[in-house]
Amino acid sequence: MNELINTYIQNQTILEIYSKSRDNFEYENFILGIIICNLDEYILVKTLDNAAMIDSYILILRSDISKLAANTFYTKMFQKYININFQNNVYDPFDLEAQFQVLKNLKLNEIIGYFLDNIKVLSVCTNLDGETHRGEIITYNNPFIALNEKRYEKAFGDYTRQKNTIINLANITAVELISKENCLYEAYLKDK
């Protein structure tokens, strides 16, 4: 799989990228995106939403990738959508590409430090529970981070979380660095 992944780095091919299943459904987790580069044991992917607009920049654990598919009917359709979005200046309405430039040459621990120092929102998935943990980083003691998940969930009316989860970096399968959803939540936090 690593050799196949390497063939797509920086060549702007839209891919269906499948992650290993956590609950016995083969290829259940998939994103549509373009592989940007390697970052330690992760690959950095620019993901697309259902309207072929940039949705996020996400790190995916290489060993968690189960399948890649290129030049499918679906990816070809989305290439056409991207072309239309460029023509209408709506491919990147949140300026995620510009925000990503700050992170482009950093290692994972430097990215985490940047997010901590700048009170930026991060989303992570782990191989332990498969759920998304989201919030601004409140502590980082390598290899452990804690996100302010209680605050995030409370903003959406969920008061069930009693404490923030301590996450071991070794258990992370995906890290959503910059995304439309995280940008919106950061804007909300600035008004609080």
Contacts in CASP RR format, 6 or more apart in sequence:
PFRMAT RR
TARGET T0000
AUTHOR 0000-0000-0000
METHOD contacts of the structure
MODEL  1
MNELINTYIQNQTILEIYSKSRDNFEYENFILGIIICNLDEYILVKTLDN
AAMIDSYILILRSDISKLAANTFYTKMFQKYININFQNNVYDPFDLEAQF
QVLKNLKLNEIIGYFLDNIKVLSVCTNLDGETHRGEIITYNNPFIALNEK
RYEKAFGDYTRQKNTIINLANITAVELISKENCLYEAYLKDK
1 62 0 8 1.000
1 65 0 8 1.000
1 66 0 8 1.000
1 68 0 8 1.000
2 62 0 8 1.000
4 68 0 8 1.000
5 35 0 8 1.000
5 43 0 8 1.000
5 62 0 8 1.000
5 65 0 8 1.000
5 68 0 8 1.000
6 38 0 8 1.000
8 15 0 8 1.000
8 35 0 8 1.000
8 68 0 8 1.000
8 70 0 8 1.000
9 35 0 8 1.000
9 36 0 8 1.000
9 37 0 8 1.000
9 38 0 8 1.000
9 43 0 8 1.000
10 35 0 8 1.000
10 36 0 8 1.000
10 37 0 8 1.000
12 34 0 8 1.000
13 34 0 8 1.000
13 35 0 8 1.000
13 70 0 8 1.000
13 71 0 8 1.000
13 75 0 8 1.000
14 32 0 8 1.000
14 33 0 8 1.000
14 34 0 8 1.000
14 48 0 8 1.000
14 70 0 8 1.000
14 75 0 8 1.000
14 78 0 8 1.000
14 79 0 8 1.000
14 82 0 8 1.000
15 32 0 8 1.000
15 33 0 8 1.000
15 34 0 8 1.000
15 35 0 8 1.000
15 68 0 8 1.000
15 69 0 8 1.000
15 70 0 8 1.000
15 75 0 8 1.000
16 30 0 8 1.000
16 31 0 8 1.000
16 32 0 8 1.000
16 67 0 8 1.000
16 68 0 8 1.000
16 69 0 8 1.000
16 70 0 8 1.000
16 72 0 8 1.000
16 74 0 8 1.000
16 75 0 8 1.000
17 30 0 8 1.000
17 31 0 8 1.000
17 32 0 8 1.000
17 33 0 8 1.000
17 35 0 8 1.000
17 45 0 8 1.000
17 60 0 8 1.000
17 65 0 8 1.000
17 67 0 8 1.000
17 68 0 8 1.000
18 27 0 8 1.000
18 29 0 8 1.000
18 30 0 8 1.000
18 65 0 8 1.000
18 66 0 8 1.000
18 67 0 8 1.000
18 68 0 8 1.000
18 69 0 8 1.000
19 29 0 8 1.000
19 30 0 8 1.000
19 60 0 8 1.000
19 64 0 8 1.000
19 65 0 8 1.000
19 66 0 8 1.000
19 173 0 8 1.000
19 174 0 8 1.000
20 29 0 8 1.000
20 64 0 8 1.000
20 65 0 8 1.000
20 66 0 8 1.000
21 27 0 8 1.000
21 28 0 8 1.000
21 29 0 8 1.000
21 66 0 8 1.000
22 29 0 8 1.000
22 127 0 8 1.000
22 130 0 8 1.000
26 66 0 8 1.000
27 66 0 8 1.000
27 67 0 8 1.000
31 45 0 8 1.000
31 47 0 8 1.000
31 58 0 8 1.000
31 60 0 8 1.000
32 47 0 8 1.000
32 48 0 8 1.000
32 74 0 8 1.000
32 75 0 8 1.000
32 78 0 8 1.000
33 45 0 8 1.000
33 46 0 8 1.000
33 47 0 8 1.000
33 48 0 8 1.000
34 45 0 8 1.000
34 46 0 8 1.000
34 48 0 8 1.000
35 43 0 8 1.000
35 44 0 8 1.000
35 45 0 8 1.000
36 43 0 8 1.000
36 44 0 8 1.000
36 45 0 8 1.000
36 46 0 8 1.000
36 57 0 8 1.000
37 43 0 8 1.000
37 44 0 8 1.000
38 44 0 8 1.000
38 62 0 8 1.000
39 59 0 8 1.000
39 107 0 8 1.000
39 108 0 8 1.000
40 107 0 8 1.000
40 108 0 8 1.000
41 61 0 8 1.000
41 62 0 8 1.000
41 63 0 8 1.000
42 59 0 8 1.000
42 60 0 8 1.000
42 61 0 8 1.000
42 62 0 8 1.000
42 108 0 8 1.000
42 175 0 8 1.000
43 59 0 8 1.000
43 60 0 8 1.000
43 62 0 8 1.000
43 65 0 8 1.000
44 57 0 8 1.000
44 58 0 8 1.000
44 59 0 8 1.000
45 57 0 8 1.000
45 58 0 8 1.000
45 59 0 8 1.000
45 60 0 8 1.000
46 54 0 8 1.000
46 56 0 8 1.000
46 57 0 8 1.000
46 97 0 8 1.000
46 100 0 8 1.000
47 54 0 8 1.000
47 55 0 8 1.000
47 56 0 8 1.000
47 57 0 8 1.000
47 58 0 8 1.000
48 54 0 8 1.000
48 55 0 8 1.000
48 78 0 8 1.000
48 82 0 8 1.000
49 55 0 8 1.000
49 180 0 8 1.000
51 81 0 8 1.000
51 85 0 8 1.000
52 78 0 8 1.000
52 81 0 8 1.000
52 82 0 8 1.000
52 84 0 8 1.000
52 85 0 8 1.000
52 91 0 8 1.000
53 85 0 8 1.000
53 90 0 8 1.000
53 91 0 8 1.000
53 92 0 8 1.000
53 93 0 8 1.000
54 91 0 8 1.000
54 92 0 8 1.000
54 94 0 8 1.000
54 96 0 8 1.000
54 97 0 8 1.000
54 180 0 8 1.000
55 179 0 8 1.000
55 180 0 8 1.000
56 96 0 8 1.000
56 176 0 8 1.000
56 177 0 8 1.000
56 178 0 8 1.000
56 179 0 8 1.000
56 180 0 8 1.000
56 181 0 8 1.000
56 182 0 8 1.000
57 96 0 8 1.000
57 100 0 8 1.000
57 103 0 8 1.000
57 176 0 8 1.000
57 177 0 8 1.000
57 178 0 8 1.000
57 179 0 8 1.000
58 174 0 8 1.000
58 175 0 8 1.000
58 176 0 8 1.000
58 177 0 8 1.000
58 179 0 8 1.000
59 108 0 8 1.000
59 174 0 8 1.000
59 175 0 8 1.000
59 177 0 8 1.000
60 173 0 8 1.000
60 174 0 8 1.000
61 172 0 8 1.000
61 173 0 8 1.000
61 174 0 8 1.000
64 127 0 8 1.000
64 173 0 8 1.000
64 174 0 8 1.000
69 75 0 8 1.000
82 91 0 8 1.000
85 91 0 8 1.000
94 180 0 8 1.000
94 183 0 8 1.000
96 178 0 8 1.000
96 179 0 8 1.000
96 180 0 8 1.000
96 183 0 8 1.000
99 178 0 8 1.000
99 183 0 8 1.000
100 177 0 8 1.000
100 178 0 8 1.000
102 114 0 8 1.000
103 111 0 8 1.000
103 114 0 8 1.000
103 177 0 8 1.000
103 178 0 8 1.000
106 114 0 8 1.000
108 169 0 8 1.000
108 175 0 8 1.000
109 142 0 8 1.000
111 177 0 8 1.000
112 122 0 8 1.000
112 137 0 8 1.000
112 140 0 8 1.000
112 145 0 8 1.000
113 137 0 8 1.000
113 140 0 8 1.000
114 120 0 8 1.000
115 121 0 8 1.000
115 122 0 8 1.000
115 136 0 8 1.000
115 137 0 8 1.000
115 177 0 8 1.000
116 137 0 8 1.000
116 140 0 8 1.000
119 136 0 8 1.000
119 186 0 8 1.000
119 189 0 8 1.000
120 136 0 8 1.000
120 137 0 8 1.000
120 182 0 8 1.000
120 186 0 8 1.000
121 134 0 8 1.000
121 135 0 8 1.000
121 136 0 8 1.000
121 152 0 8 1.000
121 182 0 8 1.000
121 185 0 8 1.000
121 186 0 8 1.000
121 189 0 8 1.000
122 134 0 8 1.000
122 135 0 8 1.000
122 136 0 8 1.000
122 137 0 8 1.000
122 145 0 8 1.000
122 147 0 8 1.000
122 175 0 8 1.000
122 176 0 8 1.000
122 177 0 8 1.000
122 182 0 8 1.000
123 132 0 8 1.000
123 133 0 8 1.000
123 134 0 8 1.000
123 135 0 8 1.000
123 175 0 8 1.000
123 176 0 8 1.000
123 179 0 8 1.000
123 181 0 8 1.000
123 182 0 8 1.000
124 132 0 8 1.000
124 133 0 8 1.000
124 134 0 8 1.000
124 145 0 8 1.000
124 147 0 8 1.000
124 167 0 8 1.000
124 172 0 8 1.000
124 174 0 8 1.000
124 175 0 8 1.000
124 176 0 8 1.000
125 131 0 8 1.000
125 132 0 8 1.000
125 133 0 8 1.000
125 172 0 8 1.000
125 173 0 8 1.000
125 174 0 8 1.000
126 133 0 8 1.000
126 167 0 8 1.000
126 171 0 8 1.000
126 172 0 8 1.000
126 173 0 8 1.000
127 171 0 8 1.000
127 172 0 8 1.000
127 173 0 8 1.000
128 171 0 8 1.000
130 173 0 8 1.000
132 176 0 8 1.000
133 147 0 8 1.000
133 149 0 8 1.000
133 165 0 8 1.000
133 167 0 8 1.000
134 147 0 8 1.000
134 149 0 8 1.000
134 152 0 8 1.000
134 182 0 8 1.000
134 185 0 8 1.000
135 147 0 8 1.000
135 148 0 8 1.000
135 149 0 8 1.000
135 151 0 8 1.000
135 152 0 8 1.000
135 185 0 8 1.000
136 147 0 8 1.000
136 148 0 8 1.000
136 151 0 8 1.000
136 186 0 8 1.000
136 189 0 8 1.000
137 145 0 8 1.000
137 146 0 8 1.000
137 147 0 8 1.000
137 148 0 8 1.000
138 146 0 8 1.000
138 147 0 8 1.000
138 148 0 8 1.000
138 164 0 8 1.000
139 145 0 8 1.000
139 146 0 8 1.000
140 146 0 8 1.000
142 169 0 8 1.000
143 168 0 8 1.000
143 169 0 8 1.000
143 170 0 8 1.000
144 166 0 8 1.000
144 167 0 8 1.000
144 168 0 8 1.000
144 169 0 8 1.000
145 166 0 8 1.000
145 167 0 8 1.000
145 169 0 8 1.000
146 164 0 8 1.000
146 165 0 8 1.000
146 166 0 8 1.000
146 167 0 8 1.000
147 164 0 8 1.000
147 165 0 8 1.000
147 167 0 8 1.000
148 164 0 8 1.000
149 161 0 8 1.000
149 164 0 8 1.000
149 165 0 8 1.000
150 161 0 8 1.000
150 163 0 8 1.000
150 164 0 8 1.000
152 185 0 8 1.000
153 159 0 8 1.000
153 160 0 8 1.000
153 161 0 8 1.000
155 185 0 8 1.000
155 188 0 8 1.000
176 182 0 8 1.000
END
